[in-house]
């Protein structure tokens, strides 16, 4: 795979069981790092669901956020702030290695 983004997307499909269209429809706010889950708003048949995801995905997501998306992009679909993105790679890394979020 060429990019960290691609690795994170494939990890989510493999380790979370998400379909390609579900992964492509995700927004940053749909990732629940502390709970190790992803919210799928438009699943098969139009159903919503919360999907537990392996730490492998969060490791790939952390790499993606640190290297390819270091600053927030302010678009209509993506309203994340710079502060939120600055905290997220550290929190994602803590979850990926098994540490409890909010505790060092």
C-alpha positions in Angstrom: 0.0 0.0 0.0 1.2 3.4 -0.8 0.1 5.6 2.1 -0.6 5.4 5.8 -4.2 6.4 4.9 -4.5 3.2 2.7 -3.1 1.1 5.5 -5.6 2.5 8.0 -8.5 1.9 5.6 -7.5 -1.7 4.9 -6.9 -2.4 8.6 -10.4 -1.1 9.4 -11.9 -3.4 6.7 -9.8 -6.4 7.9 -9.9 -5.9 11.7 -13.3 -4.3 12.0 -15.2 -6.1 9.3 -16.3 -2.8 7.6 -17.3 -2.7 3.9 -15.4 -0.5 1.5 -18.4 1.9 1.1 -18.7 2.1 4.9 -15.0 3.0 5.3 -15.3 5.6 2.6 -18.3 7.2 4.3 -16.6 7.6 7.7 -15.8 11.0 9.2 -13.2 11.8 11.8 -15.9 12.2 14.4 -17.0 8.6 13.8 -13.9 7.2 15.3 -14.3 6.6 19.1 -10.7 6.2 20.2 -11.3 5.8 23.9 -13.9 3.0 23.3 -11.9 1.4 20.5 -15.0 1.6 18.3 -16.1 3.2 15.0 -19.6 4.5 14.4 -21.0 3.5 11.0 -23.8 5.9 10.1 -24.7 4.3 6.7 -24.2 0.6 6.8 -25.8 -2.1 4.7 -29.5 -1.6 4.4 -29.2 1.9 5.8 -28.5 0.7 9.3 -26.3 2.4 11.9 -24.0 0.5 14.2 -21.0 0.7 16.5 -18.2 -1.6 15.5 -15.4 -2.7 17.9 -12.0 -2.4 16.2 -8.6 -4.0 16.8 -5.6 -1.9 18.0 -3.9 -2.6 14.6 -6.3 0.0 13.1 -5.6 2.6 15.7 -1.8 2.2 15.2 -2.3 2.7 11.4 -4.6 5.7 12.2 -2.0 7.2 14.4 0.6 6.9 11.7 -1.7 8.5 9.2 -2.6 11.4 11.5 1.1 12.1 12.3 2.5 11.9 8.8 -0.2 12.7 6.2 -2.6 14.9 8.1 -0.8 16.9 10.7 -3.2 19.9 10.6 -7.0 20.0 10.5 -8.8 20.5 7.3 -11.8 22.7 7.7 -14.4 21.5 5.3 -18.2 21.1 5.5 -17.8 17.3 6.2 -14.8 17.6 8.5 -15.0 20.1 11.3 -12.1 18.9 13.5 -10.0 21.6 15.2 -6.3 21.8 15.3 -6.3 21.2 19.1 -8.4 18.0 18.6 -6.0 16.7 16.0 -2.9 17.6 18.1 -4.2 15.4 20.9 -5.5 12.6 18.8 -2.3 10.9 17.7 -1.1 10.6 21.3 -4.4 9.3 22.4 -4.6 6.8 19.5 -1.1 5.6 20.3 -2.0 5.1 24.0 -5.0 3.0 23.0 -3.0 1.0 20.4 -0.4 0.0 23.1 -3.1 -0.8 25.6 -2.7 2.2 28.0 -5.9 3.7 29.4 -6.8 7.1 27.8 -6.3 10.0 30.1 -3.7 8.2 32.2 0.0 8.3 31.6 
